[in-house]
């Protein structure tokens, strides 16, 4: 039986974390070292937490919707940072600098940095549909700041954004090198067919 999009997302996130945590000897040392320190397990845990909001669906309270927005925003930011960890060598050839001319490390990128830096890399420009969606997700994620109103949309809007999140993750994964093709064996817990039970 075919799994739901959410179940597929969980399996693909878990697989990505397992694969990229075990790239020593396959990927360049710089990339493998980044993956050693990347908290990919948290990306898996945050993905698993989406079930809280999906189960509540249209019955979420405003407080729950705020937390759901934070959860989704943290995941979008995590996937962007993960992408740049994979491509850290390319980034080092043309890094961003601070106003004082100091090279900015990927680890120090904030959500807005990741979003704007991705123009011309993950999307064509700041008018691109996916860029605008990421921009909206970032703004709504920041709704956690108390006493400062932000439009967080409705519960239905959030559920639509989850559907768009599946597409966003597909896009990120499609841009990554096919590391699975060079593995001699899969790490324990890796699931080959994520689409069917």
Buried (B, 14 or more C-beta within 10 A) or exposed (E): EEBEEBBBBBBBBBBBBBBBBBBEEBBEEEBBBBBEEBEBEEBBEBBEBBEEBBEBEEEBEEEBBBBBBBBBBBBBBBBBBBBBBBBBEEBEEEBBEEEEEEEBEBEEBEBEBBBBBBBEEBBEEEEBEBBEBBBBBBBBBBBBEEEEEBEBBEBEBBBEBBEBBBEBBEBBBEEBEEBEEEBEEBEEEBEEEBEEE
